[in-house]
Amino acid sequence: MVLSAEKTVLSAEGMVFSAEKTVLSLSAYDTVLSAEEMVLSAEETVLSAEETVLSAGEAVQSAKKTVLSAVEMVLSAEKTVLSAEGTVFSAEKTEVLCSEETVINVC
């Protein structure tokens, strides 16, 4: 009877040990899941940062296009000014030529 009781106690202790092992295993599993969640969160942060970098790159390209367009407008305006100055110079040259008596026939 004492041996039977001792067997029962040992069996109960074995069950307790098995339960503790299960709890520790579940705790380790929870730790692994928590670590995996942290990794996923870090990956999402990296993706978000990459999207921000891409968006910034697109903004820079857009700004470069705007600057180039502005430079083209300035060059076009300068070309127009030069053309107008050429027209004025030509008119002044014609006026000078026409005011001289020797070249009146040219006018």
BADO-562031 format. One record per atom (N, C-alpha, C): residue in one letter; atom name; x, y, z. Coordinates in pm, whole numbers, padded with zeros to 5 digits. Example, Ala and Ser with C-alpha at 12.3 -4.5 7.8 and 13.67 -1.06 7.14 Angstrom:
2
SITE, residuo, atomo, u, v, w
SITE, A, N, 01319, -00569, 00780
SITE, A, CA, 01230, -00450, 00780
SITE, A, C, 01320, -00330, 00780
SITE, S, N, 01285, -00225, 00708
SITE, S, CA, 01367, -00106, 00714
SITE, S, C, 01290, 00003, 00787
This chain:
107
SITE, residuo, atomo, u, v, w
SITE, M, N, 00082, -00119, 00000
SITE, M, CA, 00000, 00000, 00000
SITE, M, C, 00087, 00126, 00000
SITE, V, N, 00197, 00123, 00076
SITE, V, CA, 00289, 00236, 00078
SITE, V, C, 00354, 00250, -00059
SITE, L, N, 00391, 00136, -00117
SITE, L, CA, 00451, 00141, -00250
SITE, L, C, 00351, 00196, -00352
SITE, S, N, 00229, 00157, -00340
SITE, S, CA, 00125, 00205, -00430
SITE, S, C, 00106, 00355, -00413
SITE, A, N, 00110, 00401, -00290
SITE, A, CA, 00096, 00545, -00264
SITE, A, C, 00216, 00620, -00321
SITE, E, N, 00337, 00561, -00302
SITE, E, CA, 00456, 00626, -00355
SITE, E, C, 00452, 00630, -00508
SITE, K, N, 00401, 00524, -00569
SITE, K, CA, 00385, 00522, -00714
SITE, K, C, 00290, 00631, -00759
SITE, T, N, 00181, 00647, -00684
SITE, T, CA, 00083, 00751, -00717
SITE, T, C, 00146, 00890, -00705
SITE, V, N, 00225, 00909, -00600
SITE, V, CA, 00293, 01038, -00580
SITE, V, C, 00390, 01063, -00695
SITE, L, N, 00470, 00961, -00730
SITE, L, CA, 00564, 00977, -00840
SITE, L, C, 00492, 01005, -00972
SITE, S, N, 00380, 00936, -00992
SITE, S, CA, 00302, 00959, -01112
SITE, S, C, 00249, 01101, -01115
SITE, A, N, 00201, 01149, -01001
SITE, A, CA, 00150, 01287, -00992
SITE, A, C, 00264, 01386, -01017
SITE, E, N, 00382, 01359, -00958
SITE, E, CA, 00496, 01447, -00980
SITE, E, C, 00535, 01448, -01129
SITE, G, N, 00525, 01331, -01193
SITE, G, CA, 00554, 01323, -01336
SITE, G, C, 00456, 01408, -01416
SITE, M, N, 00329, 01404, -01377
SITE, M, CA, 00228, 01486, -01446
SITE, M, C, 00256, 01635, -01425
SITE, V, N, 00295, 01672, -01302
SITE, V, CA, 00327, 01812, -01273
SITE, V, C, 00446, 01856, -01359
SITE, F, N, 00549, 01769, -01363
SITE, F, CA, 00667, 01801, -01444
SITE, F, C, 00630, 01817, -01591
SITE, S, N, 00545, 01727, -01640
SITE, S, CA, 00501, 01734, -01778
SITE, S, C, 00423, 01862, -01803
SITE, A, N, 00338, 01900, -01708
SITE, A, CA, 00261, 02025, -01722
SITE, A, C, 00353, 02145, -01722
SITE, E, N, 00454, 02144, -01632
SITE, E, CA, 00550, 02255, -01627
SITE, E, C, 00627, 02265, -01759
SITE, K, N, 00664, 02149, -01813
SITE, K, CA, 00734, 02146, -01941
SITE, K, C, 00647, 02207, -02051
SITE, T, N, 00519, 02173, -02050
SITE, T, CA, 00426, 02228, -02149
SITE, T, C, 00415, 02379, -02135
SITE, V, N, 00405, 02427, -02011
SITE, V, CA, 00395, 02571, -01986
SITE, V, C, 00521, 02642, -02037
SITE, L, N, 00638, 02584, -02007
SITE, L, CA, 00763, 02644, -02053
SITE, L, C, 00770, 02644, -02206
SITE, S, N, 00723, 02536, -02265
SITE, S, CA, 00723, 02526, -02411
SITE, S, C, 00632, 02633, -02471
SITE, L, N, 00512, 02650, -02411
SITE, L, CA, 00419, 02753, -02460
SITE, L, C, 00478, 02893, -02440
SITE, S, N, 00547, 02912, -02328
SITE, S, CA, 00609, 03042, -02301
SITE, S, C, 00716, 03070, -02407
SITE, A, N, 00796, 02970, -02440
SITE, A, CA, 00898, 02987, -02543
SITE, A, C, 00833, 03016, -02678
SITE, Y, N, 00722, 02948, -02706
SITE, Y, CA, 00649, 02969, -02831
SITE, Y, C, 00598, 03112, -02838
SITE, D, N, 00544, 03161, -02725
SITE, D, CA, 00497, 03300, -02721
SITE, D, C, 00613, 03398, -02746
SITE, T, N, 00729, 03366, -02690
SITE, T, CA, 00846, 03451, -02712
SITE, T, C, 00885, 03452, -02859
SITE, V, N, 00881, 03336, -02923
SITE, V, CA, 00913, 03328, -03065
SITE, V, C, 00812, 03409, -03146
SITE, L, N, 00685, 03395, -03113
SITE, L, CA, 00582, 03471, -03185
SITE, L, C, 00603, 03621, -03167
SITE, S, N, 00635, 03661, -03046
SITE, S, CA, 00659, 03802, -03019
SITE, S, C, 00778, 03852, -03101
SITE, A, N, 00884, 03772, -03109
SITE, A, CA, 01001, 03811, -03187
SITE, A, C, 00965, 03821, -03335
SITE, E, N, 00884, 03726, -03384
SITE, E, CA, 00842, 03732, -03524
SITE, E, C, 00759, 03856, -03552
SITE, E, N, 00674, 03894, -03458
SITE, E, CA, 00595, 04017, -03474
SITE, E, C, 00687, 04139, -03481
SITE, M, N, 00793, 04139, -03398
SITE, M, CA, 00887, 04252, -03401
SITE, M, C, 00959, 04257, -03536
SITE, V, N, 00997, 04141, -03589
SITE, V, CA, 01064, 04137, -03719
SITE, V, C, 00970, 04191, -03828
SITE, L, N, 00844, 04146, -03825
SITE, L, CA, 00747, 04195, -03924
SITE, L, C, 00729, 04346, -03913
SITE, S, N, 00722, 04395, -03791
SITE, S, CA, 00707, 04539, -03770
SITE, S, C, 00828, 04614, -03825
SITE, A, N, 00948, 04558, -03802
SITE, A, CA, 01070, 04622, -03855
SITE, A, C, 01069, 04620, -04007
SITE, E, N, 01024, 04509, -04067
SITE, E, CA, 01017, 04502, -04213
SITE, E, C, 00918, 04604, -04268
SITE, E, N, 00805, 04623, -04199
SITE, E, CA, 00708, 04724, -04242
SITE, E, C, 00769, 04863, -04234
SITE, T, N, 00847, 04888, -04130
SITE, T, CA, 00914, 05017, -04116
SITE, T, C, 01012, 05040, -04230
SITE, V, N, 01087, 04936, -04265
SITE, V, CA, 01182, 04946, -04376
SITE, V, C, 01108, 04974, -04507
SITE, L, N, 00998, 04903, -04531
SITE, L, CA, 00920, 04926, -04653
SITE, L, C, 00866, 05069, -04658
SITE, S, N, 00819, 05116, -04544
SITE, S, CA, 00768, 05252, -04538
SITE, S, C, 00880, 05353, -04567
SITE, A, N, 00997, 05327, -04513
SITE, A, CA, 01111, 05415, -04540
SITE, A, C, 01148, 05412, -04687
SITE, E, N, 01146, 05293, -04748
SITE, E, CA, 01177, 05283, -04891
SITE, E, C, 01075, 05359, -04974
SITE, E, N, 00947, 05352, -04936
SITE, E, CA, 00844, 05427, -05008
SITE, E, C, 00868, 05576, -04995
SITE, T, N, 00911, 05619, -04877
SITE, T, CA, 00940, 05761, -04855
SITE, T, C, 01056, 05805, -04943
SITE, V, N, 01159, 05721, -04951
SITE, V, CA, 01275, 05754, -05035
SITE, V, C, 01234, 05762, -05182
SITE, L, N, 01153, 05666, -05227
SITE, L, CA, 01106, 05669, -05366
SITE, L, C, 01023, 05794, -05393
SITE, S, N, 00936, 05828, -05298
SITE, S, CA, 00853, 05947, -05313
SITE, S, C, 00940, 06073, -05319
SITE, A, N, 01043, 06077, -05235
SITE, A, CA, 01134, 06192, -05236
SITE, A, C, 01207, 06199, -05370
SITE, G, N, 01248, 06083, -05421
SITE, G, CA, 01315, 06080, -05551
SITE, G, C, 01225, 06132, -05661
SITE, E, N, 01098, 06095, -05657
SITE, E, CA, 01003, 06144, -05756
SITE, E, C, 00985, 06294, -05743
SITE, A, N, 00983, 06344, -05620
SITE, A, CA, 00969, 06488, -05599
SITE, A, C, 01090, 06562, -05654
SITE, V, N, 01209, 06504, -05635
SITE, V, CA, 01331, 06566, -05688
SITE, V, C, 01326, 06569, -05841
SITE, Q, N, 01285, 06459, -05903
SITE, Q, CA, 01274, 06456, -06049
SITE, Q, C, 01175, 06561, -06099
SITE, S, N, 01064, 06573, -06029
SITE, S, CA, 00964, 06673, -06067
SITE, S, C, 01022, 06814, -06055
SITE, A, N, 01096, 06838, -05947
SITE, A, CA, 01157, 06970, -05928
SITE, A, C, 01259, 06998, -06038
SITE, K, N, 01336, 06895, -06076
SITE, K, CA, 01434, 06913, -06184
SITE, K, C, 01363, 06950, -06314
SITE, K, N, 01251, 06883, -06343
SITE, K, CA, 01176, 06913, -06465
SITE, K, C, 01125, 07057, -06462
SITE, T, N, 01078, 07100, -06344
SITE, T, CA, 01029, 07237, -06331
SITE, T, C, 01141, 07338, -06355
SITE, V, N, 01260, 07309, -06300
SITE, V, CA, 01375, 07398, -06319
SITE, V, C, 01413, 07403, -06467
SITE, L, N, 01416, 07286, -06532
SITE, L, CA, 01450, 07283, -06675
SITE, L, C, 01349, 07362, -06757
SITE, S, N, 01222, 07348, -06721
SITE, S, CA, 01118, 07422, -06792
SITE, S, C, 01138, 07572, -06773
SITE, A, N, 01172, 07613, -06651
SITE, A, CA, 01196, 07755, -06624
SITE, A, C, 01316, 07805, -06704
SITE, V, N, 01422, 07724, -06711
SITE, V, CA, 01541, 07762, -06788
SITE, V, C, 01505, 07777, -06936
SITE, E, N, 01423, 07686, -06987
SITE, E, CA, 01381, 07695, -07127
SITE, E, C, 01302, 07824, -07151
SITE, M, N, 01215, 07860, -07055
SITE, M, CA, 01139, 07985, -07071
SITE, M, C, 01231, 08107, -07071
SITE, V, N, 01332, 08105, -06982
SITE, V, CA, 01427, 08217, -06976
SITE, V, C, 01504, 08227, -07108
SITE, L, N, 01550, 08112, -07158
SITE, L, CA, 01623, 08113, -07286
SITE, L, C, 01535, 08163, -07400
SITE, S, N, 01410, 08124, -07400
SITE, S, CA, 01317, 08170, -07503
SITE, S, C, 01297, 08321, -07492
SITE, A, N, 01285, 08370, -07369
SITE, A, CA, 01268, 08515, -07349
SITE, A, C, 01393, 08590, -07395
SITE, E, N, 01511, 08534, -07363
SITE, E, CA, 01635, 08598, -07406
SITE, E, C, 01646, 08600, -07559
SITE, K, N, 01600, 08492, -07621
SITE, K, CA, 01602, 08485, -07767
SITE, K, C, 01510, 08593, -07826
SITE, T, N, 01393, 08610, -07764
SITE, T, CA, 01299, 08712, -07809
SITE, T, C, 01359, 08851, -07793
SITE, V, N, 01427, 08875, -07679
SITE, V, CA, 01491, 09004, -07655
SITE, V, C, 01600, 09029, -07760
SITE, L, N, 01682, 08927, -07786
SITE, L, CA, 01787, 08943, -07887
SITE, L, C, 01728, 08972, -08025
SITE, S, N, 01619, 08905, -08057
SITE, S, CA, 01553, 08929, -08186
SITE, S, C, 01501, 09072, -08192
SITE, A, N, 01442, 09119, -08083
SITE, A, CA, 01391, 09256, -08080
SITE, A, C, 01505, 09356, -08090
SITE, E, N, 01616, 09328, -08021
SITE, E, CA, 01732, 09417, -08030
SITE, E, C, 01786, 09420, -08173
SITE, G, N, 01784, 09305, -08240
SITE, G, CA, 01828, 09299, -08380
SITE, G, C, 01738, 09383, -08468
SITE, T, N, 01608, 09376, -08442
SITE, T, CA, 01513, 09456, -08520
SITE, T, C, 01537, 09605, -08497
SITE, V, N, 01560, 09643, -08371
SITE, V, CA, 01587, 09784, -08338
SITE, V, C, 01716, 09828, -08405
SITE, F, N, 01820, 09745, -08397
SITE, F, CA, 01948, 09780, -08461
SITE, F, C, 01930, 09798, -08611
SITE, S, N, 01854, 09708, -08672
SITE, S, CA, 01830, 09717, -08816
SITE, S, C, 01755, 09845, -08849
SITE, A, N, 01656, 09880, -08767
SITE, A, CA, 01580, 10003, -08792
SITE, A, C, 01669, 10126, -08775
SITE, E, N, 01755, 10124, -08674
SITE, E, CA, 01845, 10237, -08652
SITE, E, C, 01944, 10250, -08769
SITE, K, N, 01991, 10135, -08816
SITE, K, CA, 02086, 10135, -08930
SITE, K, C, 02018, 10193, -09054
SITE, T, N, 01892, 10151, -09076
SITE, T, CA, 01818, 10203, -09191
SITE, T, C, 01796, 10353, -09177
SITE, E, N, 01766, 10397, -09056
SITE, E, CA, 01744, 10541, -09033
SITE, E, C, 01871, 10620, -09061
SITE, V, N, 01985, 10567, -09016
SITE, V, CA, 02112, 10636, -09040
SITE, V, C, 02141, 10642, -09189
SITE, L, N, 02120, 10531, -09257
SITE, L, CA, 02147, 10528, -09401
SITE, L, C, 02055, 10623, -09477
SITE, C, N, 01930, 10626, -09437
SITE, C, CA, 01833, 10711, -09508
SITE, C, C, 01854, 10858, -09477
SITE, S, N, 01917, 10891, -09367
SITE, S, CA, 01938, 11032, -09334
SITE, S, C, 02056, 11091, -09409
SITE, E, N, 02144, 11010, -09460
SITE, E, CA, 02256, 11060, -09537
SITE, E, C, 02211, 11089, -09681
SITE, E, N, 02257, 11199, -09733
SITE, E, CA, 02212, 11240, -09866
SITE, E, C, 02265, 11151, -09977
SITE, T, N, 02376, 11088, -09952
SITE, T, CA, 02436, 11011, -10059
SITE, T, C, 02365, 10877, -10083
SITE, V, N, 02291, 10828, -09984
SITE, V, CA, 02226, 10697, -10003
SITE, V, C, 02075, 10710, -09998
SITE, I, N, 02020, 10821, -10030
SITE, I, CA, 01875, 10839, -10029
SITE, I, C, 01811, 10746, -10129
SITE, N, N, 01881, 10722, -10239
SITE, N, CA, 01824, 10632, -10341
SITE, N, C, 01805, 10491, -10290
SITE, V, N, 01884, 10448, -10190
SITE, V, CA, 01871, 10313, -10135
SITE, V, C, 01739, 10299, -10062
SITE, C, N, 01693, 10403, -09998
SITE, C, CA, 01569, 10399, -09921
SITE, C, C, 01453, 10402, -10015
